[in-house]
Amino acid sequence: MFMDPRFKIAHREALIGVGLAVVHFLWWFGFAYGLGSRPVEEYTYILGFPDWFFYSCIVGFILISITVIILAKYILKDVSFEEEGDES
């Protein structure tokens, strides 16, 4: 049975996407609940945001966005949706 090589690429890239989502969630959860579980009186503020929000939501979003751009540019492959034998 012949397996299309595009499936191997798709599975690898799907695992990369799931891994990136898990890392993003762990980053967000770690900062949001790690720093955010303190009493409000102990919060420090960065640019007017509580530090837990700044690191979990703003810095996390920026880092994940940069990571996605780098992955799309250098790691992920452009795969044709056309069948190999199609001439149309």
Phi and psi restraints in degrees (value plus and minus 20) as a CYANA .aco file:
   2 PHE   PHI    -109.1   -69.1
   2 PHE   PSI     109.6   149.6
   3 MET   PHI    -129.0   -89.0
   3 MET   PSI     106.4   146.4
   4 ASP   PHI     -80.9   -40.9
   4 ASP   PSI     108.6   148.6
   5 PRO   PHI     -83.6   -43.6
   5 PRO   PSI     -37.9     2.1
   6 ARG   PHI     -85.1   -45.1
   6 ARG   PSI     -49.4    -9.4
   7 PHE   PHI     -87.3   -47.3
   7 PHE   PSI     -57.8   -17.8
   8 LYS   PHI     -82.7   -42.7
   8 LYS   PSI     -63.3   -23.3
   9 ILE   PHI     -84.7   -44.7
   9 ILE   PSI     -64.0   -24.0
  10 ALA   PHI     -83.3   -43.3
  10 ALA   PSI     -61.0   -21.0
  11 HIS   PHI     -85.2   -45.2
  11 HIS   PSI     -62.8   -22.8
  12 ARG   PHI     -83.0   -43.0
  12 ARG   PSI     -64.9   -24.9
  13 GLU   PHI     -90.1   -50.1
  13 GLU   PSI     -51.6   -11.6
  14 ALA   PHI     -85.6   -45.6
  14 ALA   PSI     -61.5   -21.5
  15 LEU   PHI     -83.8   -43.8
  15 LEU   PSI     -58.3   -18.3
  16 ILE   PHI     -81.8   -41.8
  16 ILE   PSI     -64.2   -24.2
  17 GLY   PHI     -83.4   -43.4
  17 GLY   PSI     -63.5   -23.5
  18 VAL   PHI     -84.9   -44.9
  18 VAL   PSI     -62.9   -22.9
  19 GLY   PHI     -80.5   -40.5
  19 GLY   PSI     -62.0   -22.0
  20 LEU   PHI     -84.5   -44.5
  20 LEU   PSI     -60.4   -20.4
  21 ALA   PHI     -84.6   -44.6
  21 ALA   PSI     -59.8   -19.8
  22 VAL   PHI     -85.8   -45.8
  22 VAL   PSI     -64.0   -24.0
  23 VAL   PHI     -81.9   -41.9
  23 VAL   PSI     -63.0   -23.0
  24 HIS   PHI     -82.4   -42.4
  24 HIS   PSI     -63.7   -23.7
  25 PHE   PHI     -82.8   -42.8
  25 PHE   PSI     -64.6   -24.6
  26 LEU   PHI     -82.4   -42.4
  26 LEU   PSI     -60.5   -20.5
  27 TRP   PHI     -79.8   -39.8
  27 TRP   PSI     -71.6   -31.6
  28 TRP   PHI     -81.2   -41.2
  28 TRP   PSI     -69.2   -29.2
  29 PHE   PHI     -82.2   -42.2
  29 PHE   PSI     -63.4   -23.4
  30 GLY   PHI     -80.7   -40.7
  30 GLY   PSI     -66.7   -26.7
  31 PHE   PHI     -97.2   -57.2
  31 PHE   PSI     -61.9   -21.9
  32 ALA   PHI     -84.7   -44.7
  32 ALA   PSI     -65.1   -25.1
  33 TYR   PHI    -113.9   -73.9
  33 TYR   PSI     -43.2    -3.2
  34 GLY   PHI     -91.6   -51.6
  34 GLY   PSI     -75.3   -35.3
  35 LEU   PHI    -102.5   -62.5
  35 LEU   PSI     -48.4    -8.4
  36 GLY   PHI    -100.2   -60.2
  36 GLY   PSI     -28.6    11.4
  37 SER   PHI    -105.0   -65.0
  37 SER   PSI     -21.3    18.7
  38 ARG   PHI     -96.1   -56.1
  38 ARG   PSI     142.5   182.5
  39 PRO   PHI     -83.0   -43.0
  39 PRO   PSI     128.1   168.1
  40 VAL   PHI     -78.5   -38.5
  40 VAL   PSI     -52.5   -12.5
  41 GLU   PHI     -84.2   -44.2
  41 GLU   PSI     -42.4    -2.4
  42 GLU   PHI    -113.1   -73.1
  42 GLU   PSI     -21.7    18.3
  43 TYR   PHI     -83.7   -43.7
  43 TYR   PSI     124.4   164.4
  44 THR   PHI    -130.5   -90.5
  44 THR   PSI     136.0   176.0
  45 TYR   PHI    -140.2  -100.2
  45 TYR   PSI     120.4   160.4
  46 ILE   PHI    -145.6  -105.6
  46 ILE   PSI      99.3   139.3
  47 LEU   PHI      33.8    73.8
  47 LEU   PSI      12.3    52.3
  48 GLY   PHI      66.9   106.9
  48 GLY   PSI     -24.8    15.2
  49 PHE   PHI    -121.5   -81.5
  49 PHE   PSI     126.1   166.1
  50 PRO   PHI     -79.4   -39.4
  50 PRO   PSI     125.3   165.3
  51 ASP   PHI     -77.9   -37.9
  51 ASP   PSI     -56.8   -16.8
  52 TRP   PHI     -84.0   -44.0
  52 TRP   PSI     -59.2   -19.2
  53 PHE   PHI     -89.6   -49.6
  53 PHE   PSI     -63.2   -23.2
  54 PHE   PHI     -78.8   -38.8
  54 PHE   PSI     -69.1   -29.1
  55 TYR   PHI     -93.2   -53.2
  55 TYR   PSI     -59.2   -19.2
  56 SER   PHI     -97.0   -57.0
  56 SER   PSI     -63.2   -23.2
  57 CYS   PHI    -117.1   -77.1
  57 CYS   PSI     -62.1   -22.1
  58 ILE   PHI    -105.8   -65.8
  58 ILE   PSI     -76.7   -36.7
  59 VAL   PHI     -84.6   -44.6
  59 VAL   PSI     -61.1   -21.1
  60 GLY   PHI     -79.3   -39.3
  60 GLY   PSI     -65.2   -25.2
  61 PHE   PHI     -81.6   -41.6
  61 PHE   PSI     -64.3   -24.3
  62 ILE   PHI     -83.9   -43.9
  62 ILE   PSI     -65.7   -25.7
  63 LEU   PHI     -84.7   -44.7
  63 LEU   PSI     -62.4   -22.4
  64 ILE   PHI     -87.4   -47.4
  64 ILE   PSI     -58.1   -18.1
  65 SER   PHI     -82.7   -42.7
  65 SER   PSI     -64.6   -24.6
  66 ILE   PHI     -83.4   -43.4
  66 ILE   PSI     -61.0   -21.0
  67 THR   PHI     -82.9   -42.9
  67 THR   PSI     -62.2   -22.2
  68 VAL   PHI     -83.4   -43.4
  68 VAL   PSI     -61.8   -21.8
  69 ILE   PHI     -82.6   -42.6
  69 ILE   PSI     -64.9   -24.9
  70 ILE   PHI     -84.0   -44.0
  70 ILE   PSI     -64.4   -24.4
  71 LEU   PHI     -81.1   -41.1
  71 LEU   PSI     -65.0   -25.0
  72 ALA   PHI     -85.4   -45.4
  72 ALA   PSI     -54.0   -14.0
  73 LYS   PHI     -99.7   -59.7
  73 LYS   PSI     -58.8   -18.8
  74 TYR   PHI    -134.9   -94.9
  74 TYR   PSI     -41.3    -1.3
  75 ILE   PHI    -129.3   -89.3
  75 ILE   PSI     -69.1   -29.1
  76 LEU   PHI     -91.5   -51.5
  76 LEU   PSI     128.1   168.1
  77 LYS   PHI    -129.1   -89.1
  77 LYS   PSI     127.4   167.4
  78 ASP   PHI    -102.9   -62.9
  78 ASP   PSI      99.4   139.4
  79 VAL   PHI    -138.6   -98.6
  79 VAL   PSI     112.7   152.7
  80 SER   PHI     -94.3   -54.3
  80 SER   PSI     121.6   161.6
  81 PHE   PHI    -108.8   -68.8
  81 PHE   PSI     -27.7    12.3
  82 GLU   PHI     -95.0   -55.0
  82 GLU   PSI     124.6   164.6
  83 GLU   PHI     -87.0   -47.0
  83 GLU   PSI     129.6   169.6
  84 GLU   PHI     -82.6   -42.6
  84 GLU   PSI     -51.0   -11.0
  85 GLY   PHI    -111.1   -71.1
  85 GLY   PSI     -24.6    15.4
  86 ASP   PHI     -88.6   -48.6
  86 ASP   PSI     113.6   153.6
  87 GLU   PHI    -131.8   -91.8
  87 GLU   PSI     -21.8    18.2
